[in-house]
Amino acid sequence: MNGTISANNIIIPAHHRKPKQWLVEQLKSNMASTGYNVAYPIVVDGNTLVDGQHRLIAAMANGITDIPYVAKPDAIGAIRFGLQCNADGQMTAADDVFDLAELCWTLAQDGWEGKDIAGELPGDWSESKVTFHSNIKELLHAKAWNTARFTTIGDTVNQSYDSVVNAEFTKVNWRESHFRAFLSELPCANGNRAAMRAQVAAIRELLSKDKLTAKVAGEVARRHAWYMTLAQLMISSLVKEVGVDDRKTLIKHIRDNVYGKEPSEANAKRFSDTLAALNERTTGIKLYCDDAFARIPMLDDASVALVVTDPPYNVTGYEWDQIGTDNQYVTWLQDWLSVLRPKLANSHHVFIFCDPDYAAPIEMMMLANGWPIKSRIIWEYRNLVQGRDVTDRFISNWQMCLHTGSHALNWPPKWDDSRFEVQQFATPQSNFKDGKFHPSQKPVELIKHLVSVGSKPGDLVLDSFAGGGTTAAACNEIKQRRCVLIEQSDDYCTVIERRFGIKRQA
């Protein structure tokens, strides 16, 4: 003990729990006749109270101004001191769940072994008990933790001292504060209220418990962590077009623990698959990780109303762009068109991007095989990009898209510049709103233009060389279009899955 300190100079921090009136009255009664005769002094850090709030209030109520104190040795030492006071006085209560969790977690972070921590604590402690309490701190949301630790255990009505000693608490106010604090941290903007509602529904059931024990607190912590994971998956993965009814069903399933009470690989996969199925149903996007020549024959005959695709150009060093000689490349495109033909609807349009160097031989091949050239669309780069390193000619700042079709395009009623064959768009960059997912990625606005004039609501749009999935992005923005993506690269299929929150088809 360091001596005494004037009670009038002591500051009680705002984060301290509201004092328990029954305990203050008990201590006041004891001190009224014998003075400050409790076993332990208060603990201070300078003139700030660390431990002993009830002792301080009771002493001041009895006019005792010089209070025995000890200086705070360190944060851990102060917690240990308070726990020892409660243990020796048979006063360990539900509040101590959080002090014990703080102590176990902090010592573990400092490199203490579980068995060593157990040896420092009063009473019968095991290494597993230390881990259990440490996990409460580890798993609880930070704001929820602070609120739970520093919120008042509710005053009990007509409770005797003995019942309190036995920790027979029937009302625990921390739960409500914990709940509200947790919700205050959840993002709600941009359609994320569904995630918050999922949290509300799931946590409300947990907070209906009447008694607070380390076991209950640990269970709440683990389930909070899991439900936060589910909420974040919803926020990051669900496309905004997913309707209210589907979201409500998903929330109900979360509340009913369809996806489990705790994290596991199986639970996470089941939840992720559910989100992907909702996205696919909403957006109408189906992704196949396959070779175009193998997958296209599996599509329904006469089902595809529009093809917008950006096949390999046979001009770069990328492995996926290397087909062979000039003749082999043109023959390869011819074979692709032959496979595609029976899958096209009676009314259809096809847009094929190509390198200007190959435009002439591709045209001749198409005309020779009954594919009339309707348009030669020029995409002019609006921003400067580095072209291939050539010295014997000018570098082109444009690409060509060949258009063939069976009927009139779906032009807007008002004639405008969008009908010109020359279209100017910026080449996608990583800092653009749409991002950049593939080296040869086309602007979403350009593909949107082709999809809007080449299809009608309900039509099936095919991109058999999907790359980063820009055709699907265009269909998503226009809406009411179904889209089939075929991409043979596993890596780019993963990009598409993440971009649209979908799963590749089996």
Buried (B, 14 or more C-beta within 10 A) or exposed (E): EEEBBEBEEBEEEEEEBEBBEBBBBBBBEBBEEEEBEBEBBBBBBEEEBBBBBBBBBBBBBBEBEEBBBBBBEEEBEBBBBBBBBBBEEEBBBBBBBBBBBBBBBBBBEEEBEBEEBBEBBEEEBEBEBBBBBBBBBBBBBEBBBBBBBBBBBBBBEEBEEEBBEEBEBEBBBBBEBBBEBBBEEBEEEEBBBBBBBBBBBBBEEBBEEEEBEBEBBBBBBBBBBBBBBBBBBBBEBBBEBBEEEBBBEBBEBBBEBEBBBEBEEEBBEBBBEBBBEBBBEBBBBBBBBBEBBEBBEEBEEEBBBBBBBBBBBBBBEEEBBEBEEEEEBBBBBBEBBEBBBBBBBEBBBBBBBBBEBBBEBBBEBBEEEEBEBBBEBBBEBEEEEEEEEEEEEEEBBEBBBBBBBBEEBBEEEEEEEEEEEEBBBBBBEEEBEBBBBBEBBBBBEBBBBBBBBBBEEEBBBBBBBBBBBBBBBBBBBBEEBBBBBBBBBEEBBEBBBEBBBBBBEE
